[in-house]
Amino acid sequence: MRVSLVIGAVLSAVFVSLAAVSLLWLPYDITVLDIAGRLHPPSASHWLGTDHFGRDMVAMLMAGARTSIAVALVAVSIGIVFGVPLGLAAAAYRGTWLDEAIMRGNDLVFAFPSLVIAILITAVFGASAVNAILAIGIFNIPVFARVARGGALPLWTLDYILAARVAGKGRARISAEHILPNIANLLIVQGTIQFSLGILAEAALSYVGLGAQPPTASWGRMLADAQTMIYTEPQLAILPGMAIVLMVLGLNLMGDGLRDALDPRLRKAGM
């Protein structure tokens, strides 16, 4: 087993576990402010100290992991649910008006980065975690559409696909029964990459005030709140920053490991 896959899986599992635990239990209520206990150093009662509102940093990091992972997970799911069928349809009808319409629509979405899309959505509906999910999810759709189309196109030229067509199977059925299972490895790897990018995008949107709003905890919001105290209380920025780095690193390592493990050409090369 690849070392990168193990390290990435362990790092990812740690943060996912923290997020899962935070759904049921937090060491302190992050909605309760304790001004008298603000900026306390690490102690037995507060392992990583408290922030400028007196909130426990461990509880904030756990709740922030829950927000970041939830936003990224839903956004990736949106990309898969809508993008993969579009990509498969484009490959099945390559060279037709449908293929052209789907790919030009993808180009149109790619012309607007997720941050710009978030600004547009926020201008209409207001800043929130839901709107951040929509912005990141919309940007994920063309990504998965391109990956699905690129992986499916070579398969349509193979003999077993020709045999399926001769047997009377339609393009949609062939895509579902024969194409999709054979590109699943590509989609899994791309999913881990987009998951890590979703974590970064959520942090960036929250940092500029377009993502999760107080009292919902977010690593990006924690960084934004700590920027005025970076020289006097650097741990307030270092802790959420390291959480983002480790989470994204874990997902990227896991994605690389999955690519090596699932790609038969890479497996043969490593033998």
C-alpha positions in Angstrom: 0.0 0.0 0.0 1.3 3.5 -0.9 2.7 5.5 2.0 1.0 8.6 0.7 -2.4 6.9 0.8 -1.9 5.8 4.4 -0.7 9.2 5.6 -3.5 11.0 3.7 -6.2 8.6 5.0 -5.0 9.0 8.6 -4.9 12.8 8.4 -8.3 12.9 6.7 -9.8 10.4 9.2 -8.7 12.5 12.2 -10.5 15.6 10.9 -13.6 13.7 9.8 -13.7 12.1 13.2 -13.5 15.5 14.9 -16.2 16.8 12.8 -18.4 13.8 13.5 -17.8 14.0 17.2 -18.7 17.7 17.1 -22.2 16.8 15.9 -22.9 15.2 19.3 -20.5 16.8 21.7 -18.2 19.8 22.1 -16.1 20.5 25.2 -17.6 24.0 25.4 -20.5 25.8 23.9 -19.1 28.1 21.1 -22.1 30.3 21.2 -21.4 31.4 24.7 -19.0 34.3 25.1 -16.7 34.7 28.1 -15.1 38.0 27.9 -13.5 37.6 31.3 -11.7 34.4 30.0 -10.6 35.8 26.7 -7.1 35.0 25.3 -6.2 32.5 28.1 -3.1 30.5 27.4 -3.3 26.7 27.1 -4.3 25.0 30.3 -5.9 21.9 31.7 -9.4 23.3 31.2 -8.6 24.8 27.7 -6.0 22.7 26.0 -5.3 25.2 23.2 -6.4 28.3 25.1 -9.3 30.7 24.3 -9.9 33.2 21.6 -10.7 36.9 21.8 -14.3 36.1 22.8 -13.3 33.6 25.5 -14.4 30.6 23.4 -12.4 27.4 23.7 -10.1 26.9 20.7 -10.5 23.1 20.7 -14.3 23.5 20.4 -13.9 26.1 17.7 -11.6 23.9 15.6 -13.9 20.9 16.0 -16.9 23.0 14.9 -14.9 24.6 12.1 -14.0 21.1 10.8 -17.7 20.2 10.8 -18.6 23.3 8.8 -15.7 23.0 6.3 -16.2 19.3 5.7 -20.0 19.6 5.4 -19.7 22.5 2.8 -17.1 20.7 0.8 -18.9 17.4 0.9 -22.2 18.8 -0.3 -20.5 20.9 -3.0 -18.6 17.8 -4.3 -21.9 15.8 -4.3 -23.5 18.5 -6.3 -20.7 18.3 -8.8 -20.9 14.6 -9.1 -24.7 14.4 -9.3 -25.0 16.9 -12.1 -21.6 16.9 -13.7 -21.1 13.2 -14.3 -24.4 12.6 -16.2 -23.6 15.7 -18.3 -20.1 14.3 -19.1 -21.4 10.9 -19.9 -24.1 12.4 -22.2 -21.5 14.5 -24.0 -19.3 11.5 -24.6 -22.3 9.3 -25.7 -23.3 11.9 -28.3 -19.8 13.2 -29.2 -19.8 15.6 -32.1 -23.5 16.4 -31.9 -25.2 19.6 -30.8 -25.7 18.1 -27.3 -22.0 17.6 -26.8 -21.2 21.1 -28.1 -23.9 22.7 -25.8 -22.6 20.9 -22.7 -19.0 21.7 -23.3 -19.6 25.3 -24.1 -21.7 25.6 -21.0 -18.8 24.2 -19.0 -16.5 26.8 -20.6 -19.0 29.5 -19.5 -18.9 28.3 -15.9 -15.2 28.1 -15.9 -15.0 31.7 -17.0 -16.3 32.7 -13.5 -14.2 31.5 -10.5 -16.1 30.2 -7.5 -15.3 33.4 -5.6 -17.0 35.5 -8.3 -20.0 33.2 -8.4 -20.2 33.5 -4.6 -20.2 37.2 -4.8 -23.0 37.1 -7.4 -25.1 34.7 -5.3 -24.4 36.7 -2.1 -25.5 39.9 -3.8 -28.9 38.3 -4.5 -29.5 36.0 -1.6 -27.0 37.2 1.1 -23.9 35.6 2.7 -24.4 32.1 4.2 -22.9 28.6 4.2 -25.7 27.5 1.9 -24.7 30.1 -0.7 -21.1 29.0 -0.3 -22.2 25.5 -1.1 -24.0 26.6 -4.2 -21.1 28.6 -5.4 -18.5 25.8 -4.9 -21.0 23.2 -6.2 -21.7 25.1 -9.4 -18.0 25.3 -10.1 -17.6 21.6 -9.5 -20.2 20.6 -12.1 -18.0 21.3 -15.2 -15.0 19.8 -13.5 -16.7 16.4 -13.1 -18.4 16.8 -16.5 -15.0 17.1 -18.2 -13.5 14.2 -16.3 -16.4 12.0 -17.1 -16.4 12.9 -20.7 -12.6 12.5 -21.0 -12.7 9.1 -19.4 -15.7 7.9 -21.3 -14.6 8.9 -24.9 -11.9 6.2 -25.3 -14.2 3.5 -24.0 -16.8 4.1 -26.7 -14.3 2.8 -29.3 -13.8 -0.5 -27.5 -15.2 -3.8 -28.8 -17.3 -4.6 -25.8 -19.1 -1.3 -26.2 -19.7 -2.1 -29.8 -21.1 -5.5 -28.8 -23.4 -3.9 -26.3 -24.7 -1.6 -29.1 -25.2 -4.5 -31.4 -27.2 -6.2 -28.6 -29.6 -3.4 -28.7 -28.6 -1.4 -25.7 -29.2 2.4 -25.8 -26.5 5.0 -25.2 -27.9 5.8 -21.7 -27.9 2.2 -20.7 -24.4 1.6 -22.0 -23.2 4.7 -20.1 -24.8 3.5 -16.9 -23.9 -0.2 -17.1 -20.5 -0.2 -18.9 -19.0 3.3 -19.0 -19.6 4.6 -15.5 -18.1 1.6 -13.7 -15.0 1.8 -15.7 -14.4 5.5 -15.0 -15.3 5.2 -11.3 -11.6 5.3 -10.3 -11.1 8.6 -12.2 -14.2 10.1 -10.4 -13.0 8.9 -7.0 -9.6 10.5 -7.4 -11.1 13.7 -8.8 -13.6 13.7 -5.9 -10.8 13.8 -3.3 -9.1 16.6 -5.2 -12.3 18.6 -5.4 -12.9 17.9 -1.7 -9.6 19.5 -0.8 -10.3 22.4 -3.1 -13.7 22.7 -1.5 -12.1 23.0 2.0 -9.9 25.8 0.6 -12.8 27.6 -1.1 -15.0 27.5 1.9 -12.2 28.9 4.1 -11.5 31.7 1.5 -15.2 32.6 1.2 -15.6 32.6 5.0 -12.4 34.7 5.3 -13.9 37.5 3.1 -17.3 37.2 4.8 -19.2 35.3 2.1 -19.3 31.9 3.7 -20.6 30.7 7.1 -21.8 33.5 9.3 -21.5 33.8 13.1 -22.2 32.0 15.4 -21.4 29.2 13.0 -17.7 28.3 13.4 -15.4 28.3 10.3 -11.7 28.0 9.9 -11.7 30.9 7.4 -13.7 33.1 9.8 -11.3 32.2 12.6 -8.4 33.4 10.4 -10.3 36.6 9.5 -11.0 37.4 13.2 -7.3 36.7 14.2 -5.7 38.9 11.5 -5.7 42.0 13.7 -3.9 40.1 16.5 -1.4 38.2 14.4 1.6 39.7 16.3 0.2 39.6 19.8 -1.7 36.3 19.7 -0.3 34.4 16.7 -1.8 31.1 17.9 -5.3 32.3 17.0 -4.2 32.3 13.3 -1.7 29.5 13.4 -4.2 26.9 14.8 -7.0 27.2 12.1 -4.3 27.8 9.4 -2.6 24.5 10.4 -6.0 22.7 10.4 -6.6 23.9 6.8 -3.1 22.9 5.7 -3.2 19.4 7.3 -6.8 18.7 6.1 -5.9 19.7 2.5 -2.6 17.9 2.6 -4.3 14.7 3.8 -6.9 14.8 1.1 -4.2 15.5 -1.6 -2.0 12.7 -0.4 -5.0 10.3 -0.3 -5.9 11.4 -3.8 -2.4 10.6 -5.1 -2.4 7.3 -3.3 -5.8 6.4 -4.7 -4.7 7.3 -8.2 -1.6 5.1 -7.9 -3.7 2.2 -6.4 -6.6 2.4 -8.8 -4.7 3.0 -12.1 -3.5 -0.4 -13.4 -0.8 1.3 -15.5 0.8 2.8 -12.4 0.3 -0.5 -10.5 2.3 -2.3 -13.2 5.0 0.3 -13.2 5.5 0.0 -9.5 5.7 -3.8 -9.6 
